[in-house]
Amino acid sequence: MQVLWHKGPGTVQQILDVLPGNPSLAYNTVLTTIRILERKGYVEHAKDGRAHIYTPLVAEEEASRSEIRHLVGRFFRNSHEDLVLNILEDRGVDPKELERLRKMLNRSEDPRSDTR
C-alpha cells in the first residue's frame, strides 16, 4: 500500500521494483498480497493490455485509522486508553513527546482551542 500511496498506480512488477529488501520478495508474494487487498476493498485494478494496474481506493490516513480500530477492538477490548497505556509502558516517553501529548489532550478537552 505504501508504494501505491506514494508512487501512484502500478503493476505488481512496478510495485516489486520499488520495494526495499535483500533478498527481495517473490512476484507471487506481492501478487497474493495485492489480491487480498483488492478483495478487502483497499485497491482496485484496471486492465492495460495483459497487465493489471492497481490503484488504492482508500487514503493512507483512512486505512491507518481503520486498522487501529481493528487492533483496539481485537486486543484492547475497544479501549483506546488501554492501547495508549500499553504503548507508553512498553517504550516509555521522552519529555518532548510527553509535552506534545499534553498539548493534544488539552486541545481535545477544549474544542475552541483548535490552534494546530
Backbone atoms as SQL, in Angstrom:
CREATE TABLE atoms (id INTEGER PRIMARY KEY, chain TEXT, resi INTEGER, resn TEXT, atom TEXT, x REAL, y REAL, z REAL);
INSERT INTO atoms VALUES
  (1, 'A', 1, 'MET', 'N', 0.835, -1.193, 0.000),
  (2, 'A', 1, 'MET', 'CA', 0.000, 0.000, 0.000),
  (3, 'A', 1, 'MET', 'C', 0.877, 1.253, 0.000),
  (4, 'A', 2, 'GLN', 'N', 1.972, 1.209, 0.756),
  (5, 'A', 2, 'GLN', 'CA', 2.850, 2.382, 0.811),
  (6, 'A', 2, 'GLN', 'C', 3.320, 2.774, -0.588),
  (7, 'A', 3, 'VAL', 'N', 3.673, 1.787, -1.394),
  (8, 'A', 3, 'VAL', 'CA', 4.148, 2.081, -2.750),
  (9, 'A', 3, 'VAL', 'C', 3.033, 2.738, -3.558),
  (10, 'A', 4, 'LEU', 'N', 1.837, 2.188, -3.496),
  (11, 'A', 4, 'LEU', 'CA', 0.722, 2.757, -4.260),
  (12, 'A', 4, 'LEU', 'C', 0.371, 4.157, -3.778),
  (13, 'A', 5, 'TRP', 'N', 0.427, 4.370, -2.468),
  (14, 'A', 5, 'TRP', 'CA', 0.112, 5.699, -1.944),
  (15, 'A', 5, 'TRP', 'C', 1.155, 6.734, -2.356),
  (16, 'A', 6, 'HIS', 'N', 2.415, 6.345, -2.354),
  (17, 'A', 6, 'HIS', 'CA', 3.483, 7.320, -2.590),
  (18, 'A', 6, 'HIS', 'C', 3.937, 7.414, -4.046),
  (19, 'A', 7, 'LYS', 'N', 3.830, 6.313, -4.792),
  (20, 'A', 7, 'LYS', 'CA', 4.270, 6.323, -6.191),
  (21, 'A', 7, 'LYS', 'C', 3.117, 6.376, -7.177),
  (22, 'A', 8, 'GLY', 'N', 1.890, 6.090, -6.693),
  (23, 'A', 8, 'GLY', 'CA', 0.743, 6.085, -7.582),
  (24, 'A', 8, 'GLY', 'C', 0.465, 4.692, -8.116),
  (25, 'A', 9, 'PRO', 'N', -0.531, 4.573, -8.984),
  (26, 'A', 9, 'PRO', 'CA', -0.938, 3.278, -9.511),
  (27, 'A', 9, 'PRO', 'C', 0.215, 2.550, -10.193),
  (28, 'A', 10, 'GLY', 'N', 0.155, 1.213, -10.152),
  (29, 'A', 10, 'GLY', 'CA', 1.208, 0.445, -10.790),
  (30, 'A', 10, 'GLY', 'C', 0.869, -1.021, -10.895),
  (31, 'A', 11, 'THR', 'N', 1.662, -1.716, -11.680),
  (32, 'A', 11, 'THR', 'CA', 1.539, -3.162, -11.827),
  (33, 'A', 11, 'THR', 'C', 2.241, -3.842, -10.654),
  (34, 'A', 12, 'VAL', 'N', 2.033, -5.136, -10.535),
  (35, 'A', 12, 'VAL', 'CA', 2.716, -5.888, -9.481),
  (36, 'A', 12, 'VAL', 'C', 4.231, -5.756, -9.664),
  (37, 'A', 13, 'GLN', 'N', 4.712, -5.845, -10.901),
  (38, 'A', 13, 'GLN', 'CA', 6.152, -5.729, -11.143),
  (39, 'A', 13, 'GLN', 'C', 6.678, -4.350, -10.759),
  (40, 'A', 14, 'GLN', 'N', 5.920, -3.301, -11.057),
  (41, 'A', 14, 'GLN', 'CA', 6.340, -1.942, -10.681),
  (42, 'A', 14, 'GLN', 'C', 6.387, -1.785, -9.164),
  (43, 'A', 15, 'ILE', 'N', 5.428, -2.386, -8.486),
  (44, 'A', 15, 'ILE', 'CA', 5.425, -2.350, -7.018),
  (45, 'A', 15, 'ILE', 'C', 6.644, -3.099, -6.494),
  (46, 'A', 16, 'LEU', 'N', 6.878, -4.280, -7.038),
  (47, 'A', 16, 'LEU', 'CA', 8.010, -5.109, -6.618),
  (48, 'A', 16, 'LEU', 'C', 9.340, -4.390, -6.828),
  (49, 'A', 17, 'ASP', 'N', 9.459, -3.667, -7.931),
  (50, 'A', 17, 'ASP', 'CA', 10.705, -2.954, -8.245),
  (51, 'A', 17, 'ASP', 'C', 11.030, -1.866, -7.225),
  (52, 'A', 18, 'VAL', 'N', 10.009, -1.316, -6.573),
  (53, 'A', 18, 'VAL', 'CA', 10.208, -0.218, -5.622),
  (54, 'A', 18, 'VAL', 'C', 10.424, -0.736, -4.201),
  (55, 'A', 19, 'LEU', 'N', 9.937, -1.936, -3.913),
  (56, 'A', 19, 'LEU', 'CA', 10.040, -2.460, -2.556),
  (57, 'A', 19, 'LEU', 'C', 11.489, -2.678, -2.145),
  (58, 'A', 20, 'PRO', 'N', 11.823, -2.264, -0.912),
  (59, 'A', 20, 'PRO', 'CA', 13.182, -2.492, -0.428),
  (60, 'A', 20, 'PRO', 'C', 13.344, -3.943, 0.013),
  (61, 'A', 21, 'GLY', 'N', 14.533, -4.328, 0.259),
  (62, 'A', 21, 'GLY', 'CA', 14.759, -5.650, 0.822),
  (63, 'A', 21, 'GLY', 'C', 15.790, -6.434, 0.044),
  (64, 'A', 22, 'ASN', 'N', 16.537, -7.173, 0.793),
  (65, 'A', 22, 'ASN', 'CA', 17.532, -8.040, 0.197),
  (66, 'A', 22, 'ASN', 'C', 17.539, -9.332, 0.991),
  (67, 'A', 23, 'PRO', 'N', 17.028, -10.423, 0.548),
  (68, 'A', 23, 'PRO', 'CA', 16.523, -10.617, -0.805),
  (69, 'A', 23, 'PRO', 'C', 15.145, -10.001, -0.975),
  (70, 'A', 24, 'SER', 'N', 14.818, -9.705, -2.214),
  (71, 'A', 24, 'SER', 'CA', 13.515, -9.096, -2.484),
  (72, 'A', 24, 'SER', 'C', 12.418, -10.152, -2.403),
  (73, 'A', 25, 'LEU', 'N', 11.193, -9.669, -2.275),
  (74, 'A', 25, 'LEU', 'CA', 10.049, -10.569, -2.209),
  (75, 'A', 25, 'LEU', 'C', 9.812, -11.214, -3.569),
  (76, 'A', 26, 'ALA', 'N', 9.190, -12.367, -3.552),
  (77, 'A', 26, 'ALA', 'CA', 8.841, -13.044, -4.793),
  (78, 'A', 26, 'ALA', 'C', 7.638, -12.351, -5.437),
  (79, 'A', 27, 'TYR', 'N', 7.585, -12.400, -6.749),
  (80, 'A', 27, 'TYR', 'CA', 6.483, -11.799, -7.503),
  (81, 'A', 27, 'TYR', 'C', 5.147, -12.327, -6.989),
  (82, 'A', 28, 'ASN', 'N', 5.048, -13.648, -6.811),
  (83, 'A', 28, 'ASN', 'CA', 3.784, -14.249, -6.370),
  (84, 'A', 28, 'ASN', 'C', 3.386, -13.793, -4.969),
  (85, 'A', 29, 'THR', 'N', 4.331, -13.493, -4.113),
  (86, 'A', 29, 'THR', 'CA', 4.031, -12.995, -2.771),
  (87, 'A', 29, 'THR', 'C', 3.355, -11.633, -2.855),
  (88, 'A', 30, 'VAL', 'N', 3.911, -10.762, -3.687),
  (89, 'A', 30, 'VAL', 'CA', 3.328, -9.419, -3.859),
  (90, 'A', 30, 'VAL', 'C', 1.962, -9.522, -4.537),
  (91, 'A', 31, 'LEU', 'N', 1.845, -10.382, -5.544),
  (92, 'A', 31, 'LEU', 'CA', 0.574, -10.575, -6.238),
  (93, 'A', 31, 'LEU', 'C', -0.499, -11.067, -5.270),
  (94, 'A', 32, 'THR', 'N', -0.170, -12.036, -4.442),
  (95, 'A', 32, 'THR', 'CA', -1.130, -12.557, -3.468),
  (96, 'A', 32, 'THR', 'C', -1.568, -11.469, -2.502),
  (97, 'A', 33, 'THR', 'N', -0.621, -10.676, -2.022),
  (98, 'A', 33, 'THR', 'CA', -0.943, -9.586, -1.100),
  (99, 'A', 33, 'THR', 'C', -1.854, -8.562, -1.762),
  (100, 'A', 34, 'ILE', 'N', -1.549, -8.195, -3.002),
  (101, 'A', 34, 'ILE', 'CA', -2.368, -7.224, -3.733),
  (102, 'A', 34, 'ILE', 'C', -3.777, -7.768, -3.943),
  (103, 'A', 35, 'ARG', 'N', -3.890, -9.043, -4.256),
  (104, 'A', 35, 'ARG', 'CA', -5.221, -9.642, -4.457),
  (105, 'A', 35, 'ARG', 'C', -6.025, -9.643, -3.162),
  (106, 'A', 36, 'ILE', 'N', -5.366, -9.899, -2.045),
  (107, 'A', 36, 'ILE', 'CA', -6.053, -9.845, -0.744),
  (108, 'A', 36, 'ILE', 'C', -6.521, -8.419, -0.468),
  (109, 'A', 37, 'LEU', 'N', -5.653, -7.442, -0.721),
  (110, 'A', 37, 'LEU', 'CA', -6.032, -6.035, -0.535),
  (111, 'A', 37, 'LEU', 'C', -7.204, -5.656, -1.436),
  (112, 'A', 38, 'GLU', 'N', -7.221, -6.200, -2.641),
  (113, 'A', 38, 'GLU', 'CA', -8.329, -5.914, -3.549),
  (114, 'A', 38, 'GLU', 'C', -9.624, -6.544, -3.031),
  (115, 'A', 39, 'ARG', 'N', -9.542, -7.775, -2.554),
  (116, 'A', 39, 'ARG', 'CA', -10.720, -8.442, -2.008),
  (117, 'A', 39, 'ARG', 'C', -11.287, -7.682, -0.806),
  (118, 'A', 40, 'LYS', 'N', -10.406, -7.073, -0.030),
  (119, 'A', 40, 'LYS', 'CA', -10.832, -6.315, 1.148),
  (120, 'A', 40, 'LYS', 'C', -11.287, -4.894, 0.808),
  (121, 'A', 41, 'GLY', 'N', -11.136, -4.496, -0.451),
  (122, 'A', 41, 'GLY', 'CA', -11.610, -3.177, -0.865),
  (123, 'A', 41, 'GLY', 'C', -10.598, -2.059, -0.706),
  (124, 'A', 42, 'TYR', 'N', -9.333, -2.391, -0.515),
  (125, 'A', 42, 'TYR', 'CA', -8.310, -1.360, -0.360),
  (126, 'A', 42, 'TYR', 'C', -7.755, -0.884, -1.707),
  (127, 'A', 43, 'VAL', 'N', -7.752, -1.761, -2.703),
  (128, 'A', 43, 'VAL', 'CA', -7.261, -1.404, -4.037),
  (129, 'A', 43, 'VAL', 'C', -8.223, -1.941, -5.090),
  (130, 'A', 44, 'GLU', 'N', -8.094, -1.405, -6.293),
  (131, 'A', 44, 'GLU', 'CA', -8.829, -1.934, -7.443),
  (132, 'A', 44, 'GLU', 'C', -7.846, -2.037, -8.594),
  (133, 'A', 45, 'HIS', 'N', -8.233, -2.786, -9.621),
  (134, 'A', 45, 'HIS', 'CA', -7.358, -2.856, -10.784),
  (135, 'A', 45, 'HIS', 'C', -8.113, -2.507, -12.057),
  (136, 'A', 46, 'ALA', 'N', -7.352, -2.027, -13.008),
  (137, 'A', 46, 'ALA', 'CA', -7.847, -1.783, -14.358),
  (138, 'A', 46, 'ALA', 'C', -6.909, -2.532, -15.302),
  (139, 'A', 47, 'LYS', 'N', -7.468, -3.098, -16.345),
  (140, 'A', 47, 'LYS', 'CA', -6.627, -3.830, -17.308),
  (141, 'A', 47, 'LYS', 'C', -5.971, -2.853, -18.274),
  (142, 'A', 48, 'ASP', 'N', -4.711, -3.108, -18.538),
  (143, 'A', 48, 'ASP', 'CA', -3.955, -2.365, -19.550),
  (144, 'A', 48, 'ASP', 'C', -3.261, -3.421, -20.404),
  (145, 'A', 49, 'GLY', 'N', -3.955, -3.857, -21.440),
  (146, 'A', 49, 'GLY', 'CA', -3.457, -4.998, -22.205),
  (147, 'A', 49, 'GLY', 'C', -3.580, -6.246, -21.342),
  (148, 'A', 50, 'ARG', 'N', -2.470, -6.931, -21.144),
  (149, 'A', 50, 'ARG', 'CA', -2.471, -8.115, -20.276),
  (150, 'A', 50, 'ARG', 'C', -2.175, -7.767, -18.821),
  (151, 'A', 51, 'ALA', 'N', -1.694, -6.575, -18.585),
  (152, 'A', 51, 'ALA', 'CA', -1.300, -6.177, -17.228),
  (153, 'A', 51, 'ALA', 'C', -2.489, -5.633, -16.445),
  (154, 'A', 52, 'HIS', 'N', -2.390, -5.748, -15.152),
  (155, 'A', 52, 'HIS', 'CA', -3.356, -5.123, -14.249),
  (156, 'A', 52, 'HIS', 'C', -2.663, -3.960, -13.568),
  (157, 'A', 53, 'ILE', 'N', -3.297, -2.804, -13.619),
  (158, 'A', 53, 'ILE', 'CA', -2.776, -1.614, -12.951),
  (159, 'A', 53, 'ILE', 'C', -3.581, -1.450, -11.668),
  (160, 'A', 54, 'TYR', 'N', -2.895, -1.483, -10.539),
  (161, 'A', 54, 'TYR', 'CA', -3.561, -1.397, -9.230),
  (162, 'A', 54, 'TYR', 'C', -3.535, 0.029, -8.714),
  (163, 'A', 55, 'THR', 'N', -4.667, 0.453, -8.167),
  (164, 'A', 55, 'THR', 'CA', -4.842, 1.810, -7.647),
  (165, 'A', 55, 'THR', 'C', -5.444, 1.725, -6.246),
  (166, 'A', 56, 'PRO', 'N', -4.931, 2.500, -5.297),
  (167, 'A', 56, 'PRO', 'CA', -5.529, 2.475, -3.955),
  (168, 'A', 56, 'PRO', 'C', -6.926, 3.097, -3.960),
  (169, 'A', 57, 'LEU', 'N', -7.830, 2.504, -3.196),
  (170, 'A', 57, 'LEU', 'CA', -9.189, 3.030, -3.060),
  (171, 'A', 57, 'LEU', 'C', -9.384, 3.789, -1.763),
  (172, 'A', 58, 'VAL', 'N', -8.496, 3.589, -0.816),
  (173, 'A', 58, 'VAL', 'CA', -8.592, 4.276, 0.471),
  (174, 'A', 58, 'VAL', 'C', -7.321, 5.083, 0.691),
  (175, 'A', 59, 'ALA', 'N', -7.494, 6.219, 1.335),
  (176, 'A', 59, 'ALA', 'CA', -6.351, 7.074, 1.658),
  (177, 'A', 59, 'ALA', 'C', -5.541, 6.436, 2.788),
  (178, 'A', 60, 'GLU', 'N', -4.288, 6.792, 2.866),
  (179, 'A', 60, 'GLU', 'CA', -3.399, 6.235, 3.872),
  (180, 'A', 60, 'GLU', 'C', -3.928, 6.474, 5.288),
  (181, 'A', 61, 'GLU', 'N', -4.386, 7.679, 5.560),
  (182, 'A', 61, 'GLU', 'CA', -4.890, 8.014, 6.894),
  (183, 'A', 61, 'GLU', 'C', -6.130, 7.191, 7.237),
  (184, 'A', 62, 'GLU', 'N', -7.015, 7.026, 6.273),
  (185, 'A', 62, 'GLU', 'CA', -8.239, 6.247, 6.485),
  (186, 'A', 62, 'GLU', 'C', -7.903, 4.782, 6.785),
  (187, 'A', 63, 'ALA', 'N', -6.977, 4.212, 6.036),
  (188, 'A', 63, 'ALA', 'CA', -6.575, 2.822, 6.255),
  (189, 'A', 63, 'ALA', 'C', -5.914, 2.654, 7.616),
  (190, 'A', 64, 'SER', 'N', -5.095, 3.617, 7.994),
  (191, 'A', 64, 'SER', 'CA', -4.425, 3.574, 9.288),
  (192, 'A', 64, 'SER', 'C', -5.441, 3.594, 10.427),
  (193, 'A', 65, 'ARG', 'N', -6.394, 4.485, 10.330),
  (194, 'A', 65, 'ARG', 'CA', -7.426, 4.573, 11.379),
  (195, 'A', 65, 'ARG', 'C', -8.262, 3.306, 11.444),
  (196, 'A', 66, 'SER', 'N', -8.582, 2.747, 10.301),
  (197, 'A', 66, 'SER', 'CA', -9.364, 1.516, 10.255),
  (198, 'A', 66, 'SER', 'C', -8.613, 0.375, 10.940),
  (199, 'A', 67, 'GLU', 'N', -7.326, 0.274, 10.661),
  (200, 'A', 67, 'GLU', 'CA', -6.525, -0.797, 11.260),
  (201, 'A', 67, 'GLU', 'C', -6.350, -0.583, 12.765),
  (202, 'A', 68, 'ILE', 'N', -6.233, 0.661, 13.193),
  (203, 'A', 68, 'ILE', 'CA', -6.131, 0.946, 14.634),
  (204, 'A', 68, 'ILE', 'C', -7.423, 0.560, 15.334),
  (205, 'A', 69, 'ARG', 'N', -8.568, 0.893, 14.710),
  (206, 'A', 69, 'ARG', 'CA', -9.855, 0.479, 15.293),
  (207, 'A', 69, 'ARG', 'C', -9.923, -1.035, 15.433),
  (208, 'A', 70, 'HIS', 'N', -9.469, -1.740, 14.410),
  (209, 'A', 70, 'HIS', 'CA', -9.461, -3.203, 14.442),
  (210, 'A', 70, 'HIS', 'C', -8.557, -3.712, 15.568),
  (211, 'A', 71, 'LEU', 'N', -7.371, -3.133, 15.680),
  (212, 'A', 71, 'LEU', 'CA', -6.413, -3.518, 16.715),
  (213, 'A', 71, 'LEU', 'C', -6.980, -3.274, 18.110),
  (214, 'A', 72, 'VAL', 'N', -7.575, -2.099, 18.310),
  (215, 'A', 72, 'VAL', 'CA', -8.142, -1.756, 19.614),
  (216, 'A', 72, 'VAL', 'C', -9.272, -2.723, 19.968),
  (217, 'A', 73, 'GLY', 'N', -10.107, -3.030, 19.009),
  (218, 'A', 73, 'GLY', 'CA', -11.209, -3.951, 19.267),
  (219, 'A', 73, 'GLY', 'C', -10.736, -5.357, 19.559),
  (220, 'A', 74, 'ARG', 'N', -9.743, -5.799, 18.832),
  (221, 'A', 74, 'ARG', 'CA', -9.279, -7.188, 18.954),
  (222, 'A', 74, 'ARG', 'C', -8.433, -7.433, 20.197),
  (223, 'A', 75, 'PHE', 'N', -7.547, -6.506, 20.514),
  (224, 'A', 75, 'PHE', 'CA', -6.588, -6.752, 21.585),
  (225, 'A', 75, 'PHE', 'C', -6.818, -5.943, 22.857),
  (226, 'A', 76, 'PHE', 'N', -7.620, -4.877, 22.772),
  (227, 'A', 76, 'PHE', 'CA', -7.753, -3.986, 23.920),
  (228, 'A', 76, 'PHE', 'C', -9.207, -3.747, 24.320),
  (229, 'A', 77, 'ARG', 'N', -10.083, -4.681, 23.977),
  (230, 'A', 77, 'ARG', 'CA', -11.498, -4.618, 24.376),
  (231, 'A', 77, 'ARG', 'C', -12.111, -3.249, 24.073),
  (232, 'A', 78, 'ASN', 'N', -11.799, -2.716, 22.911),
  (233, 'A', 78, 'ASN', 'CA', -12.308, -1.413, 22.458),
  (234, 'A', 78, 'ASN', 'C', -11.910, -0.252, 23.361),
  (235, 'A', 79, 'SER', 'N', -10.822, -0.401, 24.102),
  (236, 'A', 79, 'SER', 'CA', -10.363, 0.666, 24.982),
  (237, 'A', 79, 'SER', 'C', -9.121, 1.328, 24.380),
  (238, 'A', 80, 'HIS', 'N', -9.319, 2.539, 23.850),
  (239, 'A', 80, 'HIS', 'CA', -8.179, 3.292, 23.327),
  (240, 'A', 80, 'HIS', 'C', -7.200, 3.630, 24.450),
  (241, 'A', 81, 'GLU', 'N', -7.746, 3.853, 25.631),
  (242, 'A', 81, 'GLU', 'CA', -6.898, 4.150, 26.787),
  (243, 'A', 81, 'GLU', 'C', -5.941, 2.993, 27.062),
  (244, 'A', 82, 'ASP', 'N', -6.438, 1.752, 27.012),
  (245, 'A', 82, 'ASP', 'CA', -5.574, 0.593, 27.239),
  (246, 'A', 82, 'ASP', 'C', -4.475, 0.501, 26.182),
  (247, 'A', 83, 'LEU', 'N', -4.821, 0.832, 24.940),
  (248, 'A', 83, 'LEU', 'CA', -3.813, 0.826, 23.873),
  (249, 'A', 83, 'LEU', 'C', -2.711, 1.832, 24.171),
  (250, 'A', 84, 'VAL', 'N', -3.097, 3.054, 24.493),
  (251, 'A', 84, 'VAL', 'CA', -2.120, 4.113, 24.761),
  (252, 'A', 84, 'VAL', 'C', -1.264, 3.750, 25.973),
  (253, 'A', 85, 'LEU', 'N', -1.891, 3.264, 27.041),
  (254, 'A', 85, 'LEU', 'CA', -1.130, 2.876, 28.231),
  (255, 'A', 85, 'LEU', 'C', -0.153, 1.762, 27.914),
  (256, 'A', 86, 'ASN', 'N', -0.561, 0.812, 27.105),
  (257, 'A', 86, 'ASN', 'CA', 0.327, -0.285, 26.719),
  (258, 'A', 86, 'ASN', 'C', 1.534, 0.244, 25.959),
  (259, 'A', 87, 'ILE', 'N', 1.309, 1.168, 25.037),
  (260, 'A', 87, 'ILE', 'CA', 2.414, 1.748, 24.270),
  (261, 'A', 87, 'ILE', 'C', 3.358, 2.509, 25.196),
  (262, 'A', 88, 'LEU', 'N', 2.787, 3.314, 26.079),
  (263, 'A', 88, 'LEU', 'CA', 3.615, 4.109, 26.986),
  (264, 'A', 88, 'LEU', 'C', 4.417, 3.223, 27.926),
  (265, 'A', 89, 'GLU', 'N', 3.800, 2.164, 28.435),
  (266, 'A', 89, 'GLU', 'CA', 4.507, 1.255, 29.341),
  (267, 'A', 89, 'GLU', 'C', 5.588, 0.479, 28.609),
  (268, 'A', 90, 'ASP', 'N', 5.338, 0.150, 27.361),
  (269, 'A', 90, 'ASP', 'CA', 6.271, -0.664, 26.593),
  (270, 'A', 90, 'ASP', 'C', 7.547, 0.080, 26.227),
  (271, 'A', 91, 'ARG', 'N', 7.407, 1.316, 25.796),
  (272, 'A', 91, 'ARG', 'CA', 8.606, 2.010, 25.304),
  (273, 'A', 91, 'ARG', 'C', 8.946, 3.287, 26.045),
  (274, 'A', 92, 'GLY', 'N', 8.117, 3.693, 26.976),
  (275, 'A', 92, 'GLY', 'CA', 8.387, 4.934, 27.687),
  (276, 'A', 92, 'GLY', 'C', 8.172, 6.128, 26.778),
  (277, 'A', 93, 'VAL', 'N', 8.262, 7.307, 27.338),
  (278, 'A', 93, 'VAL', 'CA', 8.035, 8.523, 26.564),
  (279, 'A', 93, 'VAL', 'C', 9.084, 9.545, 26.966),
  (280, 'A', 94, 'ASP', 'N', 9.721, 10.157, 25.969),
  (281, 'A', 94, 'ASP', 'CA', 10.689, 11.198, 26.325),
  (282, 'A', 94, 'ASP', 'C', 9.921, 12.483, 26.636),
  (283, 'A', 95, 'PRO', 'N', 10.548, 13.410, 27.339),
  (284, 'A', 95, 'PRO', 'CA', 9.853, 14.620, 27.785),
  (285, 'A', 95, 'PRO', 'C', 9.206, 15.431, 26.658),
  (286, 'A', 96, 'LYS', 'N', 9.835, 15.504, 25.485),
  (287, 'A', 96, 'LYS', 'CA', 9.258, 16.257, 24.369),
  (288, 'A', 96, 'LYS', 'C', 7.965, 15.600, 23.880),
  (289, 'A', 97, 'GLU', 'N', 7.977, 14.272, 23.773),
  (290, 'A', 97, 'GLU', 'CA', 6.764, 13.562, 23.355),
  (291, 'A', 97, 'GLU', 'C', 5.656, 13.745, 24.385),
  (292, 'A', 98, 'LEU', 'N', 6.021, 13.690, 25.653),
  (293, 'A', 98, 'LEU', 'CA', 5.039, 13.837, 26.715),
  (294, 'A', 98, 'LEU', 'C', 4.396, 15.220, 26.665),
  (295, 'A', 99, 'GLU', 'N', 5.184, 16.251, 26.423),
  (296, 'A', 99, 'GLU', 'CA', 4.644, 17.611, 26.317),
  (297, 'A', 99, 'GLU', 'C', 3.710, 17.721, 25.113),
  (298, 'A', 100, 'ARG', 'N', 4.099, 17.123, 24.011),
  (299, 'A', 100, 'ARG', 'CA', 3.240, 17.128, 22.817),
  (300, 'A', 100, 'ARG', 'C', 1.916, 16.422, 23.105),
  (301, 'A', 101, 'LEU', 'N', 1.960, 15.303, 23.796),
  (302, 'A', 101, 'LEU', 'CA', 0.740, 14.583, 24.167),
  (303, 'A', 101, 'LEU', 'C', -0.145, 15.427, 25.076),
  (304, 'A', 102, 'ARG', 'N', 0.472, 16.138, 26.020),
  (305, 'A', 102, 'ARG', 'CA', -0.304, 17.009, 26.918),
  (306, 'A', 102, 'ARG', 'C', -1.045, 18.081, 26.125),
  (307, 'A', 103, 'LYS', 'N', -0.347, 18.683, 25.169),
  (308, 'A', 103, 'LYS', 'CA', -0.969, 19.725, 24.349),
  (309, 'A', 103, 'LYS', 'C', -2.127, 19.148, 23.536),
  (310, 'A', 104, 'MET', 'N', -1.940, 17.971, 22.990),
  (311, 'A', 104, 'MET', 'CA', -3.009, 17.342, 22.215),
  (312, 'A', 104, 'MET', 'C', -4.209, 17.029, 23.106),
  (313, 'A', 105, 'LEU', 'N', -3.950, 16.544, 24.303),
  (314, 'A', 105, 'LEU', 'CA', -5.036, 16.243, 25.239),
  (315, 'A', 105, 'LEU', 'C', -5.776, 17.515, 25.639),
  (316, 'A', 106, 'ASN', 'N', -5.031, 18.573, 25.903),
  (317, 'A', 106, 'ASN', 'CA', -5.667, 19.845, 26.265),
  (318, 'A', 106, 'ASN', 'C', -6.545, 20.361, 25.133),
  (319, 'A', 107, 'ARG', 'N', -6.065, 20.236, 23.884),
  (320, 'A', 107, 'ARG', 'CA', -6.867, 20.668, 22.728),
  (321, 'A', 107, 'ARG', 'C', -8.126, 19.829, 22.604),
  (322, 'A', 108, 'SER', 'N', -8.017, 18.532, 22.861),
  (323, 'A', 108, 'SER', 'CA', -9.194, 17.676, 22.707),
  (324, 'A', 108, 'SER', 'C', -10.225, 17.935, 23.802),
  (325, 'A', 109, 'GLU', 'N', -9.772, 18.427, 24.958),
  (326, 'A', 109, 'GLU', 'CA', -10.698, 18.746, 26.040),
  (327, 'A', 109, 'GLU', 'C', -11.424, 20.058, 25.786),
  (328, 'A', 110, 'ASP', 'N', -10.786, 20.983, 25.070),
  (329, 'A', 110, 'ASP', 'CA', -11.379, 22.288, 24.786),
  (330, 'A', 110, 'ASP', 'C', -11.449, 22.477, 23.271),
  (331, 'A', 111, 'PRO', 'N', -12.585, 22.116, 22.649),
  (332, 'A', 111, 'PRO', 'CA', -12.693, 22.200, 21.190),
  (333, 'A', 111, 'PRO', 'C', -12.502, 23.607, 20.622),
  (334, 'A', 112, 'ARG', 'N', -12.655, 24.642, 21.448),
  (335, 'A', 112, 'ARG', 'CA', -12.450, 26.011, 20.967),
  (336, 'A', 112, 'ARG', 'C', -10.982, 26.323, 20.734),
  (337, 'A', 113, 'SER', 'N', -10.083, 25.518, 21.276),
  (338, 'A', 113, 'SER', 'CA', -8.653, 25.797, 21.147),
  (339, 'A', 113, 'SER', 'C', -8.044, 25.000, 20.013),
  (340, 'A', 114, 'ASP', 'N', -8.665, 24.996, 18.866),
  (341, 'A', 114, 'ASP', 'CA', -8.174, 24.262, 17.712),
  (342, 'A', 114, 'ASP', 'C', -7.134, 25.093, 16.979),
  (343, 'A', 115, 'THR', 'N', -5.961, 25.221, 17.580),
  (344, 'A', 115, 'THR', 'CA', -4.883, 26.048, 17.015),
  (345, 'A', 115, 'THR', 'C', -3.698, 25.185, 16.638),
  (346, 'A', 116, 'ARG', 'N', -3.883, 24.260, 15.785),
  (347, 'A', 116, 'ARG', 'CA', -2.840, 23.306, 15.405),
  (348, 'A', 116, 'ARG', 'C', -1.679, 23.979, 14.855);
